[in-house]
Amino acid sequence: MESCSIAVDGSEICYVVGDDSSYYHLLHNVTLVANTVVATCIAVAAYNYYIHLKIQSRSKEKNGGGSDDEKEWLMERIGGRSENQRLVDLSSKSIAASLAHVDGMEASGNFLSGIFAQMWHHTNVAVSRAIKEALEPTLRDMAVPLHFVRLDLGDVPIRTRNMFIHRVDLASSHGGTKTNQAGIQIDVDVEWNGNCDIMLQATLTKSVKVTFGVRAVKLSGRMHILLSPLTTELPIVSAVQYGFTNPPDIQLEFTGAVKSIASLGLVQSTLVSAVQSVLAGVLVLPHRMVMPVELGGYDFLDVYKPPVGMVRLTAVSGRGFTVVHKFLLKDIPDIYCKISLGASNAARPPFRTSTKNDTLKPSWRDESGDFILYDMDQKVCVDVFNDESAPMDLDDGLLGKAEISVRDLFRNEGMCELELKIQGVETGCYVTLLAELHYLSEYLQSLYSPKYEGKDQLCGLATIIVTRAFGIPIPKEDAATYVKVVYGESSENEKPFCTGTVTDYPGHDALNPMYDSVFHVPITSAMLKEDLMSACPTNETPTHLSFSKKDNRNRNDISFILIDGDGTNGTTGHGELGKIMVTHESLLKAYKHTITETRPIGDGGAKLEFQVILSGMQSEIERIEFAAAEMKRLRSPQDDDIPRSIYGGMMESKMKIRITAVRGRGFPIRKRSIKKDDVPDVYCFIRLHSGDPHETRPLNWKTCTIKDDTMPQWNYSREISDIDPAGGVLRVDVYDENKGKDMCLGSAEFSLEKLLRKRVLEMELRDGSELTNSFVTLQCIRRES
């Protein structure tokens, strides 16, 4: 073994050289490493060249036939059908476009800002209390439990701008008669830069507690205020509803220990998420806050605004994506999209497309997700990702996101190309989005139609409305009741909901609580697969549907459970007070698939009032086809055509009631060429049909005549005993009394159940099938026997 030395820059480096075999062994290892490096470089270059050729090849394919293929698909999807169907599609576009284009009045919002500024001191106290009550239960259940020590929203009021005021029509159908109730909607941007004084305490351990603060809150979003329905009685507006159309943007600025203690590092994002979650459950569509204005005529079933319909969203294609450089390699992205509408929730999470591997121009034209649409200003959000499950990808990289309101989509005829952004910066990548509007319908063909059988497609909607309860059998000061609603209890379809809790409080009747809550259950064909065993022809109106005899597992039944919780005075709750159920079979058989009832619940004498509606879906084509079939059916009346009330379950008979013909308005003055104009002398002829098929003669009576008056007030009453309101119909014929033959001015039919429920009801008169623009108002109240 020999020692050698080499001088380098004045320093001597010594090393030992062994025998020849060691030398050659070292040389072999060096050569092997060099060859490996060279081979790796060649492999990387070859792979990158392969990727380059692959991109060029796909680019040529797209340039050669992709554009024509896209046009061909669009023609097939929209216009490549029969001429009648193309006209139907154009009609669909025009209807969707008419919903998107709303006539109204713009305003700055300064007026509303001024109101907030003047009442901010009071608003601060009330809203601070509401925030504490709403958030504390959620904060207590966090990984690091929190609670409010101090909560003051500061002295900076909320500001509003970009106000748009427009009319809305709330269509409803009662007793076979369709009515339109008007409302006013105010859309406004809400902004708040609050200089808050909020202190929270975090419990790290039993003995370690730390406090931190929130000194600033930024909130911005689009809010809607709905004044509806409008009546002809003061104060005109029955109720005010308000909420955010989309989840607002919320930013919190923290101070104190949250910035220095590692275990509180997640509190910032968790607290923001908690605020968003609580807000979404109360004030973001489909949720709204409701404030009755006139309790005497307030009826939540009239105040409730149903969804616009169902919107089917398709990410048609994408373009502009580039090769991703990872270390020395090039990678063609594996792209998928997540599409959401408004506030995504557990009932309807975002729709995820399939992953399109190794492509810069992905297409998902055959994939779509369905969402219930509550307002045309709800935003569609598209998030595009690079899939991590592919071998060459390390994580799900966000490629960009885009958003657009449904209104703007339909203003562009339902299709729009959106540029993706990352943190507000344009990426040069685009996704084309297609929207198709479907309508809620009383016809249920969609429940078993193959057109609605897709994995992420909806075939129907169950609407569950809990209005109020009566006669809670608990001392008033102890009562703290709520209703738990369970769809498909103890089955794979189970979906639980809860109303708010009503306690003894000024302005609230704890023994006759008003819950005024609405829950929607989107229905897929998979949820019904064992219930519907046979289908009706698509060109017929179904009156009865067949269902499985095995439908005994509550897969689609709806349970209502009345529960008393712990009282605000510290008393222990009584727990479950009673339970009732509405079966899926009874909904299928119900008139217009709607059940509105006041049922006894439990053994203590309590009653629960509710409404359940089962709706199908209809495209515009189906809507026109069914309208034609309905016209054909109406030309040959059947027994089922007799108008029936959907208020079919008061569960009481042999009642004593008083019916009053209150007043009328809008009766015309007949012009005469020689004699003076004829101002009508108006009276009503009223007939009460009990709904009993064995009824021989309806009960009739006539009001007094009010002379020379187009706005007569009769206030003429009649008391009726032993009446069963179920199925009862009041027919009112209004006449102009003359010396010769009296002239009929029009007729109207009132559902006795609805009239008894609402107490006062105005109906427009008809002359045959034509509306007359004349109205009559009846009152019906229950009398003690």
For each residue, the residues with C-beta under 8 A, 3 or more apart:
1: 16 17 18 19
2: 16 17
3: 14 15 16 17
4: 14 15 16 17
5: 12 13 14
6: 12 13
7: 10 11 12 13
8: 11 12 13
9:
10: 7
11: 7 8
12: 5 6 7 8
13: 5 6 7 8
14: 3 4 5
15: 3 4
16: 1 2 3 4
17: 1 2 3 4 22 23
18: 1 21 22 23
19: 1 22 23
20: 23 24
21: 18 24 25
22: 17 18 19 25 26
23: 17 18 19 20 26 27
24: 20 21 27 28
25: 21 22 28 29
26: 22 23 29 30
27: 23 24 30 31
28: 24 25 31 32
29: 25 26 32 33
30: 26 27 33 34
31: 27 28 34 35
32: 28 29 35 36
33: 29 30 36 37
34: 30 31 37 38
35: 31 32 38 39
36: 32 33 39 40
37: 33 34 40 41
38: 34 35 41 42
39: 35 36 42 43
40: 36 37 43 44
41: 37 38 44 45
42: 38 39 45 46
43: 39 40 46 47
44: 40 41 47 48 328 329
45: 41 42 48 49
46: 42 43 49 50
47: 43 44 50 51 329 330
48: 44 45 51 52 329 330
49: 45 46 52 53
50: 46 47 53 54
51: 47 48 54 55 323 330 331 332
52: 48 49 55 56 330
53: 49 50 56 57
54: 50 51 57 58 332 358
55: 51 52 58 59 323 332 360
56: 52 53 59 60
57: 53 54 60 61
58: 54 55 61 62 359 360 361
59: 55 56 62 63
60: 56 57 63 64
61: 57 58 64 65 66
62: 58 59 65 66 67 361
63: 59 60 66 67
64: 60 61
65: 61 62 68 69
66: 61 62 63 69 70 361
67: 62 63 70 71
68: 65 71 72
69: 65 66 72 73
70: 66 67 73 74 316 317
71: 67 68 74 75
72: 68 69 75 76 80
73: 69 70 76 77 365
74: 70 71 77 78 79
75: 71 72 78 79 80
76: 72 73 80 81
77: 73 74 80 365 434
78: 74 75 89
79: 74 75 86 89
80: 72 75 76 77
81: 76 85 86 89
82: 85 86
83: 86 87
84: 87 88
85: 81 82 88 89 621
86: 79 81 82 83 89 90
87: 83 84 90 91
88: 84 85 91 92 620 621 624
89: 78 79 81 85 86 92 93 620 621
90: 86 87 93 94
91: 87 88 94 95 620 624
92: 88 89 95 96 436 437 619 620 621
93: 89 90 96 97 410 413 414
94: 90 91 97 98
95: 91 92 98 99 437 620
96: 92 93 99 100 410 414 437
97: 93 94 100 101 410 411 413
98: 94 95 101
99: 95 96 102 308 376 410 437
100: 96 97 376 406 407 408 409 410 411
101: 97 98 411
102: 99 166 376
103: 166 167
104: 164 165 166 167
105: 164 165 166
106: 162 163 164 165
107: 111 163 164 165
108: 111 161 162 163
109: 112 113 159 160 161 162 163 188 189
110: 113 114 160 161
111: 107 108 114 115
112: 109 115 116 160 163 188
113: 109 110 116 117 157 158 159 160 161
114: 110 111 117 118
115: 111 112 118 119
116: 112 113 119 120 123 157 158 159 160
117: 113 114 120 157
118: 114 115
119: 115 116 122 123
120: 116 117 123 124 155 157 158
121: 124 125
122: 119 125 126
123: 116 119 120 126 127 157 158
124: 120 121 127 128 152 153 154 155
125: 121 122 128 129
126: 122 123 129 130
127: 123 124 130 131 153
128: 124 125 131 132 151 152 153
129: 125 126 132 133
130: 126 127 133 134
131: 127 128 134 135 151
132: 128 129 135 136 148 151
133: 129 130 136
134: 130 131 137 138 278 282
135: 131 132 138 139 148 274 275 278
136: 132 133 139 140 147 148
137: 134 140 141
138: 134 135 141 142 274 277 278
139: 135 136 142 145 146 147 148 200 271 274
140: 136 137 145 146 147
141: 137 138 145
142: 138 139 145 146 270 274
143: 266 270
144: 202 203 204 263 264 266 267
145: 139 140 141 142 202 203
146: 139 140 142 200 201 202 203 267 271
147: 136 139 140 200 201
148: 132 135 136 139 151 198 199 200
149: 199 200 201 211
150: 197 198 199
151: 128 131 132 148 198 199
152: 124 128 196 197 198
153: 124 127 128 194 196 217
154: 124 194 195 196 197
155: 120 124 195
156: 192 193 194 195
157: 113 116 117 120 123 192
158: 113 116 120 123 190 191 192
159: 109 113 116 190 191 192
160: 109 110 112 113 116 163 188 189 190 191
161: 108 109 110 113 188 189 191
162: 106 108 109 188 189
163: 106 107 108 109 112 160 186 187 188
164: 104 105 106 107 186 187 188
165: 104 105 106 107 184 185 186 187
166: 102 103 104 105 184 185 187
167: 103 104 182 183 184 185
168: 182 183 184 185 226 228 305
169: 180 181 182 183
170: 180 181 182 183 228 229 302 305 306
171: 178 179 180 181
172: 178 179 180 181 302
173: 176 177 178 179 442 592 646
174: 177 179 645 646 647 751 754
175: 643 644 645 646 729 749 750 751 754
176: 173 642 643 644
177: 173 174 643 749 763
178: 171 172 173
179: 171 172 173 174 763
180: 169 170 171 172
181: 169 170 171 172 228 229 230 302
182: 167 168 169 170 228 229 230
183: 167 168 169 170 226 227 228 229 230 305
184: 165 166 167 168 226 227 228 230
185: 165 166 167 168 224 225 226 227 228
186: 163 164 165 224 225 226 227
187: 163 164 165 166 222 223 224 245 377
188: 109 112 160 161 162 163 164 222 223 224 225
189: 109 160 161 162 220 221 222 223
190: 158 159 160 219 220 221 222 223 244 248
191: 158 159 160 161 219 220
192: 156 157 158 159 217 218 219 220
193: 156 216 217 218
194: 153 154 156 216 217 218 219
195: 154 155 156 215 216
196: 152 153 154 214 215 216 217
197: 150 152 154 213 215
198: 148 150 151 152 213 214 215 217
199: 148 149 150 151 211 212 213
200: 139 146 147 148 149 211 212 213 214
201: 146 147 149 209 210 211
202: 144 145 146 209 210 211 212 257 264 267
203: 144 145 146 206 208 209
204: 144 208 209 210 261 263
205: 208
206: 203
207:
208: 203 204 205
209: 201 202 203 204
210: 201 202 204 256 257 261 264
211: 149 199 200 201 202 256 257
212: 199 200 202 254 255 256 257 258 259 264 267
213: 197 198 199 200 254 255 256
214: 196 198 200 217 252 253 254 255
215: 195 196 197 198 253 254 255
216: 193 194 195 196 252 253
217: 153 192 193 194 196 198 214 250 251 252 253
218: 192 193 194 249 250 251
219: 190 191 192 194 248 249 250 251
220: 189 190 191 192 248 249
221: 189 190 244 245 246 247 248 249
222: 187 188 189 190 244 245 246 377
223: 187 188 189 190 242 243 244 245
224: 185 186 187 188 242 243 244 245 375 377
225: 185 186 188 240 241 242
226: 168 183 184 185 186 240 241 242 288 305
227: 183 184 185 186 230 237 239 240
228: 168 170 181 182 183 184 185 237 238 239 241 303 305
229: 170 181 182 183 238 239 302 303
230: 181 182 183 184 227 236 237 238
231: 236 237 238 297 762
232: 236 665 762 775
233: 236 294 297 760
234:
235: 293 294
236: 230 231 232 233
237: 227 228 230 231 240 293 294
238: 228 229 230 231 292 293 294 297 298 299 302 303
239: 227 228 229 290 291 292 293 298 300 303
240: 225 226 227 237 290 291 293
241: 225 226 228 288 289 290 291 303 305
242: 223 224 225 226 283 288 289 291
243: 223 224 282 283 284 285 287 288 289
244: 190 221 222 223 224 247 248 279 283 284 285
245: 187 221 222 223 224 284 285 342 375 377 378
246: 221 222 284 285 342 343 377 378 379
247: 221 244 276 279 280 284 342 343
248: 190 219 220 221 244 279 284
249: 218 219 220 221
250: 217 218 219 272 275 276 279
251: 217 218 219 272
252: 214 216 217 268 271 272 275
253: 214 215 216 217
254: 212 213 214 215 258 259 267 268
255: 212 213 214 215 258 259
256: 210 211 212 213 259
257: 202 210 211 212 260 261 264
258: 212 254 255 261 264 267 268
259: 212 254 255 256
260: 257
261: 204 210 257 258 264 265
262: 265
263: 144 204
264: 144 202 210 212 257 258 261 267
265: 261 262 268
266: 143 144 269 270
267: 144 146 202 212 254 258 264 270 271
268: 252 254 258 265 271 272
269: 266 272 273
270: 142 143 266 267 273 274
271: 139 146 252 267 268 274 275
272: 250 251 252 268 269 275 276
273: 269 270 276 277
274: 135 138 139 142 270 271 277 278
275: 135 250 252 271 272 278 279
276: 247 250 272 273 279 280
277: 138 273 274 280 281
278: 134 135 138 274 275 281 282
279: 244 247 248 250 275 276 282 283 284
280: 247 276 277 283 284 287 343 345
281: 277 278 284 287
282: 134 243 278 279 287 289
283: 242 243 244 279 280 287 288 289
284: 243 244 245 246 247 248 279 280 281 287 342 343
285: 243 244 245 246 288 342 343 374 375 378
286: 307 372 374 518 520
287: 243 280 281 282 283 284
288: 226 241 242 243 283 285
289: 241 242 243 282 283
290: 239 240 241 300 303 516
291: 239 240 241 242
292: 238 239 295 298 303 514
293: 235 237 238 239 240 298
294: 233 235 237 238 297 298
295: 292 298
296: 759
297: 231 233 238 294 758 759 760
298: 238 239 292 293 294 295 303
299: 238 302 303 757 758
300: 239 290 303 304 465 467 468 514 516
301: 304 465 467 596 611
302: 170 172 181 229 238 299 758
303: 228 229 238 239 241 290 292 298 299 300 516
304: 300 301 465 518
305: 168 170 183 226 228 241
306: 170 440 463
307: 286 310 372 373 374 440 461 520
308: 99 373 374 375 376 437
309: 372 373 437 438 439 440 617
310: 307 370 371 372 373 437 438 439 440 458 461 617
311: 341 370 371 373 406 435 436 437 438
312: 368 369 370 435 436 437 438 457
313: 339 341 351 368 369 370 371 380 433 434 435
314: 364 365 367 368 433 434 435 436
315: 318 337 339 353 364 367 382 431 432 433 434
316: 70 363 364 365 415 432 433 434
317: 70 361 362 363 364 365 431 432
318: 315 321 335 337 361 362 363 384 429 430 431 432
319: 360 361 429 430
320: 360 427 428 429 430
321: 318 333 335 359 360 361 362 399 429
322: 360 429
323: 51 55 330 331 332 333 360
324: 330 331 332 333 386 397
325: 329 330 331
326: 329 330 331 392 394
327:
328: 44
329: 44 47 48 325 326 392
330: 47 48 51 52 323 324 325 326
331: 51 323 324 325 326 392 393
332: 51 54 55 323 324 357 358 359 360
333: 321 323 324 359 360 386 397 399
334: 355 356 357 358 386 387 389 390 393
335: 318 321 355 356 359 362 384 385 386 387 399
336: 352 353 354 355 356 384 385 387
337: 315 318 352 353 364 382 383 384 385 431
338: 350 351 352 353 382 383 385
339: 313 315 350 351 352 353 369 380 381 382 433
340: 344 349 350 351 371 380 381 383
341: 311 313 344 371 373 378 379 380 381 406
342: 245 246 247 284 285 371 374 375 378 379
343: 246 247 280 284 285
344: 340 341 348 349 350
345: 280 348 349
346: 349
347: 495 520 521 522
348: 344 345 371 372 522
349: 340 344 345 346
350: 338 339 340 344 369 381 383
351: 313 338 339 340 368 369 370 371 456
352: 336 337 338 339
353: 315 336 337 338 339 364 367
354: 336 364 367
355: 334 335 336 387 389 390
356: 334 335 336 359 362 363 364
357: 332 334 387 390
358: 54 332 334
359: 58 321 332 333 335 356 362
360: 55 58 319 320 321 322 323 332 333
361: 58 62 66 317 318 319 321
362: 317 318 321 335 356 359
363: 316 317 318 356
364: 314 315 316 317 337 353 354 356 367
365: 73 77 314 316 317
366:
367: 314 315 353 354 364 456
368: 312 313 314 351 434 436 454 456 457
369: 312 313 339 350 351 456 457
370: 310 311 312 313 351 438 456 457 458 522
371: 310 311 313 340 341 342 348 351
372: 286 307 309 310 348 458 461 520 522
373: 307 308 309 310 311 341 376 378 406 437
374: 285 286 307 308 342 378
375: 224 245 285 308 342 378 406
376: 99 100 102 308 373 405 406 407 410
377: 187 222 224 245 246 405 406 407
378: 245 246 285 341 342 373 374 375 405 406
379: 246 341 342 403 404 405 406
380: 313 339 340 341 403 404 405 406 409 433 435
381: 339 340 341 350 401 402 403
382: 315 337 338 339 401 402 403 418 420 431 433
383: 337 338 340 350 398 400 401
384: 318 335 336 337 398 399 400 401 420 429 431
385: 335 336 337 338 396 397 398 399
386: 324 333 334 335 393 396 397 399
387: 334 335 336 355 357 390 393 396
388: 393 394 395 396
389: 334 355 393
390: 334 355 357 387 393
391:
392: 326 329 331
393: 331 334 386 387 388 389 390 396 397
394: 326 388
395: 388
396: 385 386 387 388 393
397: 324 333 385 386 393
398: 383 384 385 401 422
399: 321 333 335 384 385 386 420 422 427 429
400: 383 384 420 421 422 427 429
401: 381 382 383 384 398 420 421 422
402: 381 382 418 419 420 421 431
403: 379 380 381 382 418
404: 379 380 408 409 416 418 433
405: 376 377 378 379 380 408 409
406: 100 311 341 373 375 376 377 378 379 380 409 410 435
407: 100 376 377 410 411
408: 100 404 405 411 412 416
409: 100 380 404 405 406 412 414 415 416 433 435
410: 93 96 97 99 100 376 406 407 413 414 435 437
411: 97 100 101 407 408
412: 408 409 415 416
413: 93 97 410
414: 93 96 409 410 434 435 436 437
415: 316 409 412 432 433 434 435
416: 404 408 409 412 432 433
417: 430 431 432 433
418: 382 402 403 404 430 431 432 433
419: 402 426 427 428 429 430
420: 382 384 399 400 401 402 426 427 429 430 431
421: 400 401 402 424 425 426 427
422: 398 399 400 401 425 427
423:
424: 421
425: 421 422
426: 419 420 421
427: 320 399 400 419 420 421 422
428: 320 419
429: 318 319 320 321 322 384 399 400 419 420
430: 318 319 320 417 418 419 420
431: 315 317 318 337 382 384 402 417 418 420
432: 315 316 317 318 415 416 417 418
433: 313 314 315 316 339 380 382 404 409 415 416 417 418
434: 77 313 314 315 316 368 414 415
435: 311 312 313 314 380 406 409 410 414 415
436: 92 311 312 314 368 414 619
437: 92 95 96 99 308 309 310 311 312 373 410 414 620
438: 309 310 311 312 370 617 618 619
439: 309 310 617 618 619 620 623
440: 306 307 309 310 461 615 616 617 618
441: 444 446 615 616 617 618 622 623 626
442: 173 592 593 594 615 616
443: 446 541 542 616 618 626
444: 441 447 448 460 542 545 588 593 614 616
445: 448 449 535 536 538 542 616 622
446: 441 443 449 451 452 459 460 616 617 618 622
447: 444 452 459 460 523 525 528 532 545 616
448: 444 445 459 525 528 532 535 536
449: 445 446 452 453 459 535 538
450: 453
451: 446 619
452: 446 447 449 457 458 459 525 617
453: 449 450 457 459 525
454: 368 457
455:
456: 351 367 368 369 370
457: 312 368 369 370 452 453 454 524 525
458: 310 370 372 452 461 522 523 524 617
459: 446 447 448 449 452 453 523 524 525 528 616 617
460: 444 446 447 522 523 528 614 615 616 617
461: 307 310 372 440 458 520 521 522 523 614 615 617
462: 487 520 521 523 556 558 587 612 613 614 615
463: 306 518 519 520 611 612 613 615
464: 485 487 497 518 519 520 521 558 610 611 612
465: 300 301 304 517 518 519 610 611 612 613
466: 483 485 499 515 516 517 519 560 608 609 610
467: 300 301 514 515 516 609 610 611
468: 300 512 513 514 515 516 608 609
469: 472 481 483 512 513 515 562 601 606 607 608 609
470: 512 598 606 607 608 609
471: 511 512 604 605 606 607
472: 469 479 481 510 511 512 513 564 577 604 606
473: 577 602 604 605 606
474: 478 479 481 511 564 574 577
475: 478 479
476: 479 504 510 511
477: 504 510 567 569 571
478: 474 475 564 567 569 571
479: 472 474 475 476 502 503 504 510 511 513 564 567
480: 501 502 503 510 564 565 566 567 568 573
481: 469 472 474 501 502 510 513 562 563 564 565 577
482: 498 499 500 501 502 515 563 565
483: 466 469 498 499 515 517 560 561 562 563 608
484: 496 497 498 499 559 560 561 563
485: 464 466 496 497 498 499 519 558 559 560 561
486: 489 494 495 496 497 558 559 561
487: 462 464 493 494 495 496 497 519 521 556 557 558
488: 491 492 493 494 495 527 554 555 556 557
489: 486 494 554 557 559
490: 494 553 554
491: 488 494 553 554 555
492: 488 555
493: 487 488 527 555 556
494: 486 487 488 489 490 491
495: 347 486 487 488 521
496: 484 485 486 487
497: 464 484 485 486 487 517 519
498: 482 483 484 485
499: 466 482 483 484 485 515 517
500: 482 515 517
501: 480 481 482 565
502: 479 480 481 482 508 510 513 514 515
503: 479 480 508 510 567 568
504: 476 477 479 508 510 567 568
505: 508 510
506:
507:
508: 502 503 504 505 513 514
509: 512 513 514
510: 472 476 477 479 480 481 502 503 504 505 513
511: 471 472 474 476 479
512: 468 469 470 471 472 509
513: 468 469 472 479 481 502 508 509 510
514: 292 300 467 468 502 508 509
515: 466 467 468 469 482 483 499 500 502
516: 290 300 303 466 467 468
517: 465 466 483 497 499 500
518: 286 304 463 464 465
519: 463 464 465 466 485 487 497
520: 286 307 347 372 461 462 463 464
521: 347 461 462 464 487 495
522: 347 348 370 372 458 460 461
523: 447 458 459 460 461 462 527 528 556
524: 457 458 459 527 528
525: 447 448 452 453 457 459 528 529
526: 529
527: 488 493 523 524 555 556
528: 447 448 459 460 523 524 525 531 532 556
529: 525 526 532
530: 548 550 551 555
531: 528 547 548 551 555 556 584
532: 447 448 528 529 535 545 546 547 548
533: 546 547 548
534: 545 546
535: 445 448 449 532
536: 445 448 540 542 545
537: 540
538: 445 449 622 625
539: 625 629
540: 536 537 629
541: 443 626 629 630 633
542: 443 444 445 536 545
543: 640
544: 588 589
545: 444 447 532 534 536 542 588
546: 532 533 534
547: 531 532 533 551 584 585 588
548: 530 531 532 533 551
549:
550: 530 553
551: 530 531 547 548 555 556 584 585
552:
553: 490 491 550
554: 488 489 490 491 557 559 581
555: 488 491 492 493 527 530 531 551 584
556: 462 487 488 493 523 527 528 531 551 584
557: 487 488 489 554 581 582 583 584
558: 462 464 485 486 487 581 582 612
559: 484 485 486 489 554 579 580 581
560: 466 483 484 485 579 580 581 582 601 608 610
561: 483 484 485 486 576 578 579
562: 469 481 483 576 577 578 579 601 602 606 608
563: 481 482 483 484 573 575 576 577
564: 472 474 478 479 480 481 573 574 575 577
565: 480 481 482 501 573
566: 480 570 571 572 573
567: 477 478 479 480 503 504 570 571 572 573
568: 480 503 504
569: 477 478
570: 566 567
571: 477 478 566 567
572: 566 567
573: 480 563 564 565 566 567
574: 474 564 577
575: 563 564
576: 561 562 563 579 602
577: 472 473 474 481 562 563 564 574 601 602 604 606
578: 561 562 600 601 602 603 604 606 608
579: 559 560 561 562 576 601 602
580: 559 560 599 600 601 608
581: 554 557 558 559 560
582: 557 558 560 586 587 595 610 612
583: 557 586 587
584: 531 547 551 555 556 557 587 588 614
585: 547 551 588 589
586: 582 583 589 590 595
587: 462 582 583 584 590 593 595 612 614
588: 444 544 545 547 584 585 593 614
589: 544 585 586
590: 586 587 593 594 595 614 646 648
591: 594 644 646 648
592: 173 442 646
593: 442 444 587 588 590 613 614 615
594: 442 590 591 611 612 613 614 646
595: 582 586 587 590 611 612 646 648 649
596: 301 610 611 646 647 648 649
597: 609 610 611 648 649 650 651
598: 470 607 608 609 649 650 651
599: 580 607 608 610 649 651
600: 578 580 605 606 607 651
601: 469 560 562 577 578 579 580 606 607 608
602: 473 562 576 577 578 579 605 606
603: 578
604: 471 472 473 577 578
605: 471 473 600 602
606: 469 470 471 472 473 562 577 578 600 601 602
607: 469 470 471 598 599 600 601 651
608: 466 468 469 470 483 560 562 578 580 598 599 601
609: 466 467 468 469 470 597 598
610: 464 465 466 467 560 582 596 597 599
611: 301 463 464 465 467 594 595 596 597
612: 462 463 464 465 558 582 587 594 595
613: 462 463 465 593 594
614: 444 460 461 462 584 587 588 590 593 594
615: 440 441 442 460 461 462 463 593
616: 440 441 442 443 444 445 446 447 459 460
617: 309 310 438 439 440 441 446 452 458 459 460 461
618: 438 439 440 441 443 446 622 623 626
619: 92 436 438 439 451 622 623
620: 88 89 91 92 95 437 439 623 624
621: 85 88 89 92 624 625
622: 441 445 446 538 618 619 625 626
623: 439 441 618 619 620 626 627
624: 88 91 620 621 627 628
625: 538 539 621 622 628 629
626: 441 443 541 618 622 623 629 630
627: 623 624 630 631
628: 624 625 631 632
629: 539 540 541 625 626 632 633
630: 541 626 627 633 634
631: 627 628 634 635
632: 628 629 635 636
633: 541 629 630 636 638
634: 630 631 637 641
635: 631 632
636: 632 633
637: 634 641
638: 633 641
639: 642
640: 543
641: 634 637 638
642: 176 639
643: 175 176 177 729 749 751
644: 175 176 591 648 727
645: 174 175 648 726 727 729 751 752 753 754
646: 173 174 175 590 591 592 594 595 596
647: 174 596 650 751 753 754 757
648: 590 591 595 596 597 644 645 726 727 753
649: 595 596 597 598 599 726
650: 597 598 647 725 726 753 756
651: 597 598 599 600 607
652: 655 725
653: 723 724 725 726
654: 722 723 724
655: 652 722 723 724 725 782 785
656: 719 720 721 722 723 782 783 784 785
657: 719 720 723 725 756 780 781 782 783
658: 717 718 719 720 780 781 783
659: 686 688 717 718 719 720 730 755 778 779 780
660: 715 716 717 718 778 779 780
661: 684 686 703 714 715 716 717 732 776 777 778
662: 713 714 715 760 777 778 779
663: 711 712 713 714 715 776 777
664: 667 682 684 711 712 714 734 774 775 776 777
665: 232 710 711 774 775
666: 710 711 772 773 774 775
667: 664 680 682 710 711 712 734 736 745 774
668: 680 710 745 774
669: 677 678 679 680 710
670: 677 678 680
671: 677
672: 675 676 677 678
673:
674:
675: 672 678
676: 672
677: 669 670 671 672
678: 669 670 672 675 736
679: 669 708 709 710
680: 667 668 669 670 708 709 710 736 745
681: 705 706 707 708 709 736 737 738
682: 664 667 705 706 709 712 734 735 736 737 745
683: 702 703 704 705 706 714 734 735 737
684: 661 664 702 703 714 716 732 733 734 735 776
685: 700 701 702 703 732 733 734 735
686: 659 661 700 701 702 703 718 730 731 732 733
687: 698 699 700 730 731 733
688: 659 698 699 700 720 723 728 729 730 731 752
689: 695 698 728 729 730 731
690: 695 698 699 723 724 727 728
691: 695 724 726 727 728 729
692: 695 724 727
693:
694:
695: 689 690 691 692 698
696:
697:
698: 687 688 689 690 695
699: 687 688 690 720
700: 685 686 687 688
701: 685 686 718
702: 683 684 685 686
703: 661 683 684 685 686 714 716
704: 683 714 716
705: 681 682 683 737
706: 681 682 683 709 712 713 714
707: 681
708: 679 680 681
709: 679 680 681 682 706 712
710: 665 666 667 668 669 679 680
711: 663 664 665 666 667
712: 663 664 667 682 706 709
713: 662 663 706
714: 661 662 663 664 683 684 703 704 706
715: 660 661 662 663
716: 660 661 684 703 704
717: 658 659 660 661
718: 658 659 660 686 701
719: 656 657 658 659 783
720: 656 657 658 659 688 699 723
721: 656 785
722: 654 655 656
723: 653 654 655 656 657 688 690 720 728 752
724: 653 654 655 690 691 692 727 728
725: 650 652 653 655 657 728 752 753 756
726: 645 648 649 650 653 691 753
727: 644 645 648 690 691 692 724 752 753
728: 688 689 690 691 723 724 725 751 752 753
729: 175 643 645 688 689 691 749 750 751 752
730: 659 686 687 688 689 749 750 751 752 755 778
731: 686 687 688 689 747 748 749 750
732: 661 684 685 686 747 748 749 750 763 765 776 778
733: 684 685 686 687 744 746 747
734: 664 667 682 683 684 685 744 745 746 747 765 774 776
735: 682 683 684 685 742 743 744 745
736: 667 678 680 681 682 742 743 745
737: 681 682 683 705 742
738: 681 741 742 743
739:
740:
741: 738
742: 735 736 737 738
743: 735 736 738
744: 733 734 735 747 767
745: 667 668 680 682 734 735 736 765 767 772 774
746: 733 734 765 766 767 772 774
747: 731 732 733 734 744 765 766 767
748: 731 732 763 764 765 766 776
749: 175 177 643 729 730 731 732 763
750: 175 729 730 731 732 754 755 761 763 778
751: 174 175 643 645 647 728 729 730 754 755
752: 645 688 723 725 727 728 729 730 755 756 780
753: 645 647 648 650 725 726 727 728 756 757
754: 174 175 645 647 750 751 757 758 761
755: 659 730 750 751 752 758 759 761 778 780
756: 650 657 725 752 753 759 780 781 782
757: 299 647 753 754
758: 297 299 302 754 755 761
759: 296 297 755 756 779 780 781
760: 233 297 662 777 778 779
761: 750 754 755 758 777 778 779 780
762: 231 232 775 776 777
763: 177 179 732 748 749 750 775 776 777 778
764: 748 771 772 773 774 775
765: 732 734 745 746 747 748 771 772 774 775 776
766: 746 747 748 769 770 771 772
767: 744 745 746 747 770 772
768:
769: 766
770: 766 767
771: 764 765 766
772: 666 745 746 764 765 766 767
773: 666 764
774: 664 665 666 667 668 734 745 746 764 765
775: 232 664 665 666 762 763 764 765
776: 661 663 664 684 732 734 748 762 763 765
777: 661 662 663 664 760 761 762 763
778: 659 660 661 662 730 732 750 755 760 761 763
779: 659 660 662 759 760 761
780: 657 658 659 660 752 755 756 759 761
781: 657 658 756 759
782: 655 656 657 756
783: 656 657 658 719
784: 656
785: 655 656 721
